């Protein structure tokens, strides 16, 4: 089994001088415990695009767990496709890194640490592409995983062309080799079929294009997948120093994440398990013919709550998700939209949705993770369309909403806060012009007109939100209140709260 460590460091003797980071040895193969699996003997069965922390906390962690359980016997070769990445650190540490899982489970604190040995090496795409081609041409290579972000997951980016080149290399060198599973993890709907379509388009320009396309249909399985694990990067200097003193080595890839994790892969379970049996933790790795349930659960409940709350939190000057979850009014707002508006509007079984919503609150309250709202609010317009608009439209179809003009007041407040926040949002967000044009088209204080124009933009939202029962009127009221009295007054006025009865506001 991989090396594990106690959750808290032993007490230092009085007067003991703690070693500095510079005095600690760098993590290397010498730290891999002799009783663990023989990682140096395992072939490279997985090729991974992306050197970032999310895939370390997911793909590498799950492959490592499967190796430890004897269910899988393989390692991951990692490709760095961009100038920024962790190639040097990965190779300097012989592919090893420390995974620190910290958070709350059922309200109780969890703090566990383990050494992960699933990565063999890292290769730089710009200078080591022949070596990458050699990896993909070997029969033991069976899986290709990617996390190149949504920006890299499009035709004009380098990733689709590089993936196509690798698959073509296997077609030329190993045409009768075993099938390859391509599993993208980017947060894009139907990412498997979308990636397959990009490769199919690029196949036209390659040698023996028609034969290659036919080979793709026989030998390559593109699997949609969904990942869910909040991983916030390198911890603060003092936290890192304490962890490394406890470990006894310096780790440039120290990865701090939450205990909860999900990787849902859409594939024939028997077929994928025969090649990639990493679901040794069945609550964390799901292999199913249809992962729509898991996608809706994550996007609507977890991501939707994040996205609807981000502008309010930023207007209130609250920096992190944890601070908002513990905040008297923002915390109540989070619970209100989750349990009163989002959960009732999903197609998920009520008990399942409520149980997952409770885990969302635990995750938001994680005392060890500094998940900043400014990061969550990146590309906020596109996220609203994907994560919140489905709840708004579904709420409108609920019994009584259409006839009574009932709107989800919490989500309407979040929408109004987004319109208010977007006005002062710093430049650099790629999708800001999508909403900014509505601000520019109206007078500075014409808030009702702004709300009407913005919500009616069906091209922006995929639906005319102004036609949903009561939503336009509710958004107008909240927008006026936010500008006139501020975010605290708006939060206090949310219907159904004790403060609402006292203030008399609507």
Secondary structure, DSSP 8 states (H G I E B T S, - for coil): ---EE-SS-----TT-----GGGS-B--GGGS-TTS--GGGS-EEEEEE--SHHHIIIIIHHHHHHHHHTS---EEEEEE-SSSS-HHHHHHTTT-EEEEEEEEETTEEEEEEEEE--EEEEEEHHHHHHHHHHHHTSTT--EEEE--HHHHSSTTSHHHHHHHHHHHHHHHH-TTS--EEEEE-SS-TTHHHHHHHHHHHHHTTSTTHHHHHHHHHHHEEEE-EEEE--B--S--HHHHHHHHHHHTSB-TT-EEE-S--EEEEES-HHHHHHH---TTSTTTEEEES--HHHHHIIIIIIIHHHHHHHHHHHHTT--BHHHHHHSHHHHHHHHHIIIIIIHHHSSS-HHHHHHHHHHHHHHHT-TT---BHHHHTTTHHHHIIIIIHHHHHHHHTSTTHHHHT---HHHHHHHHHHHHHHTT--TT-TTTHHHHHHHHTS-TT-HHHHHHHHHT-HHHHSS-GGGSTTHHHHHHHHHHHHHHH-HHHHHHTSTTSHHHHHH---
